[in-house]
C-alpha cells in the first residue's frame, strides 16, 4: 500500500523543552512555540494550544519531564524528588478530563518514575527517552490505523469528518485523517467533507487547513448540513476520531459527533471511529461513565472577540458527547478494525 507523508509535526521534544504548534492561532498564523515549564504545559493543554487526544497524551508525557527538570533545581533527596514528581504527574492529568490518552501517557511516565532506583539525572534521562519513544510510536500507530482504514474506503469516496482527528491532533499523521491520507495515497479521487465543528470550529480552522496543506480536496460545511448531503448521496462514509472509548464500544468525541452518527445510521452510511488502542478505556463498561468536560461559555458566545448573542442568555457548553456503540460500523485501530460485538472484539484485542 502506498504511504502518504504529511508535512506536519505537531509536537516534539527539543532542547529540554516541548515544541508544539499553537493551535489557538489557526487559520491566521501557523507558529511553533516552546513550552518550558510544567505549569505552562498544563495551561497549553487546558487552553487547547495543543489538542486532540493522542497529541494531548504526548504533551502530558513532556509535561512530566518539564516538572522533573524544575524539581531537579531543588535540594531534594531522590525519594523526595520521586514523591513530588508523582504528585505533579497526577496534577497534569487534571488539565483535561475526557481524553484518556493523557492519563495513559502520564501513567507510562509514572512507571518510569516508580521503577527507577539510580539517581535524579538518570531518571530524567529515562523520562526524556520514553517521551521520545511515545512520539515516534504515535506516528507509526497512526499510519497503521490509516492503512487498515483505507481498506474500507470505497473508490472515489467522499468522507465526512467531524472536528479534527488529523496530524494536528496527533504527533504527525492523524487517526481519522490518517485514514483519509492512506486512502488518498492509493486513490487520488478521494475527497473530504469537513464539518465546521462549533463552537471552536476545529473542522473549519484546523482540518481544512491541514488537508489544503497536503493537497487533499476538502469541502467545508456547517454542522447542520450533514443530513442534507447524506440524503443527496454526496457522502459515502463517515470517519471520526475519539477521546475515550468504553469497553462496550461507546465512543466519546467532540460535541456533535453523536448527531452525525444518528444521521449516518438513518441514511445507511458507514460510520467509523479511528483511534489507537490507548484511547480505549477498558476500566469503564459504558459511555455513561465517561466524564464530559464542561468548557467556557465564551466559546459559544464569542467568535473572534465579538459577542454573537444577547447578554444574559444562559449557556451550556459540553465539550464532548458519546456515540452509542450500536451506531458505530467499526473501530479502526493499529491492530485492525474492531467489529460488533464490541465487548468481545475489544476484550480480545487486549488479551
Phi and psi in degrees as a GROMACS rama.xvg file:
@    title "Ramachandran Plot"
@    xaxis  label "Phi"
@    yaxis  label "Psi"
@TYPE xy
-65.1085  150.272  UNK-2
-116.718  130.165  UNK-3
-89.7358  138.561  UNK-4
-110.032  112.13  UNK-5
-75.1302  147.337  UNK-6
-84.6036  -4.48709  UNK-7
-103.796  132.822  UNK-8
-121.495  112.055  UNK-9
-78.1341  -42.6639  UNK-10
-147.419  140.906  UNK-11
-157.969  138.826  UNK-12
-78.8926  123.241  UNK-13
-144.739  126.881  UNK-14
51.8935  50.2501  UNK-15
65.4841  22.3518  UNK-16
-146.848  171.318  UNK-17
-104.469  117.678  UNK-18
-98.0494  128.057  UNK-19
-143.865  158.711  UNK-20
-75.715  132.3  UNK-21
-82.4956  102.02  UNK-22
-83.9145  -1.40435  UNK-23
-79.0564  -13.4042  UNK-24
-93.8544  -9.7619  UNK-25
-65.915  148.579  UNK-26
-93.5289  12.1692  UNK-27
-79.9889  -32.6774  UNK-28
-138.047  149.045  UNK-29
-124.993  92.8485  UNK-30
-123.076  147.712  UNK-31
-98.0852  141.693  UNK-32
-128.022  154.109  UNK-33
-103.407  124.902  UNK-34
-99.2756  120.608  UNK-35
-114.688  -8.70057  UNK-36
-131.678  158.855  UNK-37
-62.7876  -42.4438  UNK-38
-66.5821  -34.4995  UNK-39
-65.2502  -34.9043  UNK-40
-68.6889  -40.5759  UNK-41
-54.6822  -47.821  UNK-42
-67.1201  -37.1663  UNK-43
-63.5608  -36.9379  UNK-44
-72.3154  -46.351  UNK-45
-65.5711  -39.2883  UNK-46
-90.469  2.95022  UNK-47
68.1244  28.8648  UNK-48
-59.4896  -40.2098  UNK-49
-115.123  135.519  UNK-50
-151.276  168.931  UNK-51
96.2373  128.55  UNK-52
-53.5138  -50.2039  UNK-53
-63.7915  -41.3355  UNK-54
-65.3379  -37.0991  UNK-55
-63.1461  -38.2845  UNK-56
-59.2935  -47.2796  UNK-57
-64.3939  -39.6998  UNK-58
-59.8103  -40.6586  UNK-59
-62.9977  -41.9303  UNK-60
-62.136  -41.6377  UNK-61
-65.182  -38.0067  UNK-62
-60.3516  -37.4759  UNK-63
-61.4994  -41.4827  UNK-64
-64.279  -41.3208  UNK-65
-62.8608  -43.4226  UNK-66
-63.003  -38.189  UNK-67
-62.2896  -42.4495  UNK-68
-63.2431  -36.7149  UNK-69
-70.1413  -42.2071  UNK-70
-67.209  -26.2977  UNK-71
-60.9659  -27.3245  UNK-72
-77.1904  -10.4758  UNK-73
-93.1059  155.857  UNK-74
-86.092  73.3246  UNK-75
-110.289  147.908  UNK-76
-71.2855  166.122  UNK-77
-60.1812  -43.0506  UNK-78
-66.0958  -41.0048  UNK-79
-64.4977  -40.7758  UNK-80
-58.8019  -48.6902  UNK-81
-62.5699  -41.6573  UNK-82
-62.3775  -46.2078  UNK-83
-67.0135  -37.4027  UNK-84
-69.2965  -35.2817  UNK-85
-65.1851  -36.2806  UNK-86
-64.2522  -44.9452  UNK-87
-63.2047  -36.6075  UNK-88
-63.8174  -43.0621  UNK-89
-65.3296  -33.9947  UNK-90
-66.7824  -43.9666  UNK-91
-66.3377  -25.8308  UNK-92
-64.6239  -25.1959  UNK-93
-77.5674  -4.72402  UNK-94
-63.2953  -35.7251  UNK-95
-147.135  121.288  UNK-96
-86.1293  -17.7252  UNK-97
-85.972  -42.0191  UNK-98
-73.5922  111.578  UNK-99
-70.788  -20.8792  UNK-100
-60.0786  -32.1345  UNK-101
-62.1242  -49.2551  UNK-102
-60.9645  -43.9001  UNK-103
-60.6878  -47.7982  UNK-104
-69.0531  -40.442  UNK-105
-65.6721  -37.0184  UNK-106
-61.9172  -35.9797  UNK-107
-60.492  -41.2021  UNK-108
-69.7676  -37.4973  UNK-109
-63.9511  -33.4293  UNK-110
-61.9587  -40.1603  UNK-111
-61.4223  -45.0845  UNK-112
-60.9177  -48.3642  UNK-113
-65.7262  -34.604  UNK-114
-90.0187  -12.045  UNK-115
-76.3119  131.002  UNK-116
-123.898  10.587  UNK-117
-95.1975  -88.6572  UNK-118
-152.646  172.935  UNK-119
-62.5468  -45.3706  UNK-120
-62.4054  -42.3868  UNK-121
-64.0728  -41.3077  UNK-122
-60.8384  -45.3778  UNK-123
-62.6125  -41.7336  UNK-124
-60.9525  -40.8282  UNK-125
-66.3427  -36.8949  UNK-126
-65.9028  -40.0941  UNK-127
-63.8235  -45.1841  UNK-128
-61.5328  -43.3728  UNK-129
-66.5886  -39.4998  UNK-130
-60.6834  -43.5185  UNK-131
-65.0527  -38.9532  UNK-132
-60.5047  -44.1392  UNK-133
-63.3543  -37.8271  UNK-134
-56.5993  -54.7724  UNK-135
-65.8607  -36.9133  UNK-136
-63.9496  -36.9385  UNK-137
-60.2487  -43.9333  UNK-138
-62.8179  -45.6401  UNK-139
-65.9426  -39.8894  UNK-140
-60.9241  -44.8992  UNK-141
-64.1211  -36.8796  UNK-142
-65.7399  -36.3863  UNK-143
-67.1129  -41.945  UNK-144
-58.1899  -45.4963  UNK-145
-59.4152  -44.0493  UNK-146
-68.3294  -40.4125  UNK-147
-64.689  -43.3665  UNK-148
-65.1338  -36.3031  UNK-149
-59.4864  -25.1035  UNK-150
-66.3922  -22.7271  UNK-151
-106.553  7.69783  UNK-152
-88.3415  119.521  UNK-153
-64.4443  152.221  UNK-154
-60.7742  132.996  UNK-155
71.2309  19.205  UNK-156
-70.5464  151  UNK-157
-104.311  120.723  UNK-158
-106.363  125.926  UNK-159
-89.5796  132.746  UNK-160
-118.656  160.28  UNK-161
-134.954  132.123  UNK-162
67.972  -156.382  UNK-163
-127.528  112.631  UNK-164
-120.765  52.5223  UNK-165
-113.015  -157.12  UNK-166
-56.6472  -35.8302  UNK-167
-80.6188  -3.48097  UNK-168
-102.927  -2.1604  UNK-169
-132.603  -163.965  UNK-170
-76.2369  -30.6504  UNK-171
-179.492  2.14142  UNK-172
-127.776  -46.9673  UNK-173
111.53  156.212  UNK-174
-96.7484  -77.0327  UNK-175
-62.1279  -43.2197  UNK-176
-77.0641  -17.4854  UNK-177
-63.5004  -39.8448  UNK-178
-61.5831  -44.3638  UNK-179
-60.3215  -47.224  UNK-180
-62.1719  -44.9939  UNK-181
-66.5128  -39.0093  UNK-182
-66.3677  -42.0874  UNK-183
-66.3971  -33.0186  UNK-184
-60.8236  -28.0472  UNK-185
-104.217  -14.6108  UNK-186
-148.577  91.8819  UNK-187
-70.953  6.87374  UNK-188
-90.3709  -4.28976  UNK-189
-64.4201  141.944  UNK-190
-141.001  168.067  UNK-191
-124.643  139.799  UNK-192
-105.666  126.033  UNK-193
-113.026  120.308  UNK-194
-65.0616  142.916  UNK-195
-65.216  -32.9153  UNK-196
68.9892  73.5879  UNK-197
-69.2558  150.068  UNK-198
-95.414  -10.5569  UNK-199
-96.3114  0.234673  UNK-200
56.3518  39.9126  UNK-201
-63.0395  -32.9344  UNK-202
-66.5831  -45.4937  UNK-203
-70.4245  -45.3279  UNK-204
-80.1095  -34.0881  UNK-205
-114.076  -52.4637  UNK-206
-59.3787  -47.8005  UNK-207
-64.3935  -36.6639  UNK-208
-62.3309  -49.5864  UNK-209
-72.5774  -29.9922  UNK-210
-71.2687  -39.3139  UNK-211
-62.8429  -41.4713  UNK-212
-59.5638  -35.9798  UNK-213
-91.8262  0.740407  UNK-214
76.0417  22.4457  UNK-215
-97.6459  125.995  UNK-216
-59.374  130.601  UNK-217
-142.22  139.817  UNK-218
-119.431  127.511  UNK-219
-89.5122  130.775  UNK-220
-129.552  158.554  UNK-221
-78.451  162.706  UNK-222
-58.7664  -35.2184  UNK-223
-79.7202  1.27149  UNK-224
-93.5619  -9.03336  UNK-225
-61.859  -41.2662  UNK-226
-63.6087  -37.902  UNK-227
-58.1089  -47.9645  UNK-228
-74.9057  -29.85  UNK-229
-63.7934  -45.1761  UNK-230
-63.3164  -33.7754  UNK-231
-79.4528  -0.628706  UNK-232
75.2263  23.9626  UNK-233
-98.3899  -0.0797038  UNK-234
-125.631  128.122  UNK-235
-99.6998  -27.8012  UNK-236
-161.259  160.652  UNK-237
-116.154  137.491  UNK-238
-138.099  120.506  UNK-239
-127.462  167.376  UNK-240
-91.8022  -165.399  UNK-241
-156.978  151.953  UNK-242
-104.402  -24.2617  UNK-243
-161.559  135.661  UNK-244
-123.477  128.876  UNK-245
-79.3521  169.808  UNK-246
-63.4277  -21.267  UNK-247
-95.4146  2.79425  UNK-248
96.8947  -6.70398  UNK-249
-60.0684  136.045  UNK-250
-127.177  124.183  UNK-251
-87.5552  130.658  UNK-252
-146.906  179.595  UNK-253
-52.215  142.614  UNK-254
-51.1315  134.497  UNK-255
105.55  -16.7082  UNK-256
-63.6449  -41.5821  UNK-257
-57.1216  -42.2356  UNK-258
-62.0404  -43.5177  UNK-259
-61.5528  -41.2484  UNK-260
-63.6875  -40.1272  UNK-261
-63.1169  -44.8325  UNK-262
-63.1564  -40.7978  UNK-263
-64.1058  -42.026  UNK-264
-60.673  -44.3541  UNK-265
-61.6052  -37.234  UNK-266
-95.9498  10.9273  UNK-267
57.2162  41.6961  UNK-268
-106.413  129.918  UNK-269
-59.4854  136.798  UNK-270
-122.842  110.555  UNK-271
-110.969  144.785  UNK-272
-109.543  127.453  UNK-273
-110.843  121.856  UNK-274
-162.445  148.186  UNK-275
-70.9773  161.565  UNK-276
-60.7333  -24.9796  UNK-277
-65.7247  -14.4919  UNK-278
-84.834  -15.4115  UNK-279
-85.4843  123.1  UNK-280
-107.179  94.256  UNK-281
-74.5436  -4.52099  UNK-282
-78.578  -13.2522  UNK-283
-114.316  137.53  UNK-284
-77.6563  -40.7476  UNK-285
-138.98  170.274  UNK-286
-66.405  -15.6902  UNK-287
-64.1596  -20.2171  UNK-288
-89.6764  -4.13493  UNK-289
-77.8822  127.527  UNK-290
-75.16  123.771  UNK-291
-97.6425  120.703  UNK-292
-68.4368  129.074  UNK-293
-98.2593  120.583  UNK-294
-104.267  175.187  UNK-295
-59.1348  141.682  UNK-296
-63.9668  -27.9547  UNK-297
-60.5418  -27.9618  UNK-298
-61.4077  -31.9717  UNK-299
-87.9722  -38.7598  UNK-300
-84.8913  -16.9813  UNK-301
-129.856  133.733  UNK-302
-127.583  124.886  UNK-303
51.6378  40.3235  UNK-304
80.2224  2.43487  UNK-305
-112.057  128.717  UNK-306
-72.9619  135.573  UNK-307
-112.422  5.72132  UNK-308
-143.701  170.513  UNK-309
-69.4264  145.465  UNK-310
-61.756  143.361  UNK-311
93.5369  -8.64057  UNK-312
-72.6421  143.512  UNK-313
-76.7051  143.358  UNK-314
-129.1  136.638  UNK-315
-127.134  128.835  UNK-316
-135.88  72.2909  UNK-317
-70.3382  136.514  UNK-318
-79.7525  -18.4998  UNK-319
-142.062  162.221  UNK-320
-134.279  170.417  UNK-321
-115.072  123.604  UNK-322
-89.6555  121.145  UNK-323
-62.3766  146.528  UNK-324
-59.684  -29.1806  UNK-325
-69.2246  -12.3989  UNK-326
-94.0197  -3.06569  UNK-327
-101.338  123.432  UNK-328
-72.1354  -39.7692  UNK-329
-167.008  154.229  UNK-330
-110.772  113.611  UNK-331
-89.1295  117.58  UNK-332
-124.176  177.098  UNK-333
-72.739  -9.28473  UNK-334
-105.411  8.67118  UNK-335
121.655  -175.858  UNK-336
-97.3059  117.245  UNK-337
-81.3988  138.414  UNK-338
-122.309  161.406  UNK-339
-60.495  149.505  UNK-340
-72.187  120.264  UNK-341
-67.8733  -30.634  UNK-342
-56.3158  -41.6314  UNK-343
-76.1708  -47.0715  UNK-344
-68.8467  -35.9892  UNK-345
-69.079  -45.3817  UNK-346
-60.5108  -39.3706  UNK-347
-66.3258  -40.4911  UNK-348
-69.2471  -19.7537  UNK-349
-98.0854  4.66454  UNK-350
